[in-house]
Amino acid sequence: MKRAAIILGILSFAVWAAAQTSGASGQPTQAPAGQTAAAGAAAAPAAVKRPPQAKTQPEFDAWKAASANTDAAGLEKAADDFATKFPDSELRVLLYKNAMRLYQKSNNAEKTEAMGRKVLALDPDDPEALTQVAEVIAERTRDSDIDKDQRFDEGMKMAQKALQTVDTDVSVPSGTPQDKLDAYKAGLRSQAYSTMGAIEYSKNNFAAAQTNFEKAIDAYPSDPYALDVLRLALSLDKQQKYPEALKVANRAVDMTQDNTPMGTPARRERDRLVQLTGGTPPAPSQPPKN
């Protein structure tokens, strides 16, 4: 997923942020003497909160050792051990968030949700954990689930909350390039709107699904997610907006390769809409991106 790549791309900044919170003595670093509040405000990116900090050198050293795990299961265990040893540490959230990312990268939805919920237990406003858990809920909830409505309601509320907290609760170090921060936030917004669209589509609210998929695409216009484009076409199709749906389906085809998990349904939907409208499939207007 491209949105996941955006999130993982800023992982180095999150790790670096935690590393900067402790000096040699294990205490939080202080601004240089004489630095004015105005100068500090000018240097810091907009709408960010203070990164987690270590209180002591042993806590920082233990976090550093735990965070060296590159295996998701190993990092999860290390995070649990660290949380047991330092039950009040602010750095616990970084370990669980990194474990969430690693599980997401390996397509382990169950563990992604579990780690995301551990993040939210420590920081209920974290926009990345909110979007990840909401997306898993949307993807894993089935019509046959007896708690379907409750799960969809929870996922919708999480996605909506993420759209609010992405402007107030992103935690990155001062000095993070603004373009990286902007891309990270845009990715989270796109993911949140996509999840809301998926939930509305599953509930047969196709007009609302259309609106949210359009917002998901508009949130990251330089590199939209092909699945959102396909889902937008399907939402339009369900409303019998066939000519408009065909235009969007053609875009989904142009963005994907044939015989791929997204390319095959995109072409199937395009061909269906061609038959309904009496049109002909256009030649790809650009090389496939994924």
N, C-alpha and C positions, 0 to 999 in steps of 0.2 A: 504494500500500500504506500502510495506517495505521501499521504499524510503521516503515516508512521515513520517514514524516512525523515520527514521534517522534524518530528519529535526526537528521534534518535540522533539527528544531526546536531542538536543543541545539547546532547548529553554531556559532551566534554565541558561545556560551560557550567552545567549544574555541578559536576564533580569538582571543577576548578573553584567554584564558589565556596564549596564546603572546605576545600583545602586552604582557602584564604582566611577562614574564620579564626584560625589559631596562630598565634605567634610562637616563638621558641618556648615560652613559658606555659603554653597551652591556653592562654587567655585570648579573648577576641582582640583582633588588631584594632588600633585606634587611628584616626585620621591624623596626618602630620600637624604639629603645633602651628597655629596661626592660620590654618585653613578656615575660610569663612563659610558660614552656612549657605550663602548665596552661591559660592563657587562650587560647593559640594552638590547643590541642587542642579546647577548647570551641567555638571559632568555626568550625573546619573541618568539612566534611561527613564522615560516617563512610565508611570503606572507599574512599578515593581515594588516588592516588599523585601525586607531584609532576609538574606539567605540564612539558613540554619547555622548555628554556631556551636562549637565545642566549648565546654566550661573548663576542662582540665586537659593537660597533656596526655595522661593515660587514656582518656576518652577519645581524644583525637587519634592517637596511635592505634587504638582498637578499631575505630571506624576505618582508618586507612587500610588496615589488614583485612577487614571484612570486605571492603569495597574492591579489593584486588581480585575477588572471585569473578570470573567471566562466564561461568556456567550458572544458568538460572536457578537450578535446584541448590547448588552450592551457595549461591548468594542468598537465597531464601533462608537456608539454615544459618548462615553467618549472621543474617539480619536478626533472626529470632534469638540467637545466642547473644548478640550485642544488646538487643532490647532487654534481655533478662539481666545482663550485667549492668547496663546503664538505663534503667527504666524511665528516667526523666530527660534523657538526651534528646536534643533537637535534631540530631543527625540520624535518628531512626528513620525519619521520613525519607531521607535520601536513599537509604539502603533499600527500603521497600519499593520506592519509586523505580529504582534501577532494576530491581527484580521484576517488577511489572513490565518494564520495557523489554527485558530479555525474554520473558514468557510470551509477550505479544509478538516479538520478532520471530519466535519459533512456532507461532500459530497455536499456542496452548491457551485457548479462550478461558477455560475453567480457572487456571492458575492466574491468568491475567486479571480476571475479576477478583480473585481472592487477594492478590497483592494490592490491587487498586483499593479494595475495601480497607485493607490495613493502613494504606496511606490516608484514606478519608477518616479513619478512626482517630488519626493524629492531627490531620488538617482537613476538616470537612469542606473547606473552600478551594482546595487545590484544583485548578481547572483541568489539568492534564488527567488526573485520576478520575475526575468526574466524567470527562469525555470518554475515557477508555472503558470504564465500567458501564456507562450508558450504552456504548456501542455494542459491548458484549451482550447486554440484556436484550437489545433490539435484535441481534443476530441469532440468539439462542432460544428465544421465546417462541413457542409453537401454539397453534390454535387449540391443540388438545390439552395444553397445560391448564390445570384448574386455577392456577394463580396468574393466568395470562394478563388479566386487566390490572392487577396490582403491580406486576412486573413492568408492564408498559407505562403505567403511571409513574413508577419510580424512575425508569429510564428517561422519560420525558422531563421530569423535574430536575434530574441531574444534568441533562443537556442544557436546559434553560438556565440553570444556576451557573454552569460553566461559561455561558455567554456573558453573564454578569461579572464573574470573578476573573475572567481572562484580562479584564482591564484594571483589576485591583490586587490580584493575588499571585501574579507570576513572580517567581523568585529567581533572579539571576544576578550575577555580580555587576557592580558598577564598572563601566567600561565595555560591556558587551556591545558589539557593533549593532547599531540600530536596525540595519537591514535583517540581521539574524533574528533579533527580537520580533520585528514586524512579521517575518515569515513564520516564526513559531506561533505567534498569536493567530495569524491568518489560518494556519493549519488547524489549530484547535477550533476556531470558529467554524471552519468548513466541516470538520468532523462532527461538531455538535449539531449543525443544521442538517447534515446528512442523516444522523441518527434520528432526529425528529421527523425527517421525511420518511425514513424506513418504518418508524412506528405508525405514522399516519397511514402509510400505504397498507400496512398489515391490518389496520382497523378499517380499511376501505374508505378512508377519507382522502380521496384522490386529489381534490383541489388543494387541500392543505399540504399533501405530500408534494405536489407540484411546486407550491410556493417555497417550501423548505429546500427542495433539491435545487431550485434556482438560486436561493441564497447560499447554499453550499458551494455552488459553482462560482458565483460572484465573489465569495469570500476569498478565493484564491484563483483569480482569473488567469494568471500567467501559466498555470499548470494544473488545470482542473482534473479531478479524479474521474476516470472513465466510467466507473460504476455509477457515479452520481448522474452522469450524462445519460447512461442507459436507463436508469431508474426514472429520470425525468421523462424520457420518451415513453416509458411504460405508463407513467401517471397520466400523460396526455392521451395516450391510447385508451385508457380506461374511461376517460371523459369523452371519447369519440371525437377528439380533436386531431383527426388523422393527418391532415396536411402538415400541421405544426409538429406533430409527433414524428413524422417522417423526416423532417429537417433535422430534428435532434437525433434521431436514430442514425442518420447518415453521418452525423458528427461522431457518434459513438463508434461507428464502423471505422472511420478515418483514424480514430485514436487507438485502435486495437489491431492485433494480428489475428488472422484466421486460425481456427482450430486451437483456441486458447479459452480458458474459463470465462473470460469476458467477451472475447471476440466472437465466439460461436453464438451466444444468445443475442449479441448485438446484430449480427447478420440475420439471424432468424426473425428478429423483430423488424428489421429493415425490410426484409422480403415480405413479411405479412402486411406491412403498411403500404408497400408498393402495390400489392394486389388490391388492397382496399381503395386506394386512390387512383389506380390505373396509371401510375407513373413508372419510371424506369430507374434502376439504381445508377447513380452518378459515379463517375470515376473518382477514386480517392483524391481529395484535394491536397493532402499532405502525407508525408511518410508516417507510418504507425509509430507511436511513441512507446507503447508497452504491449 
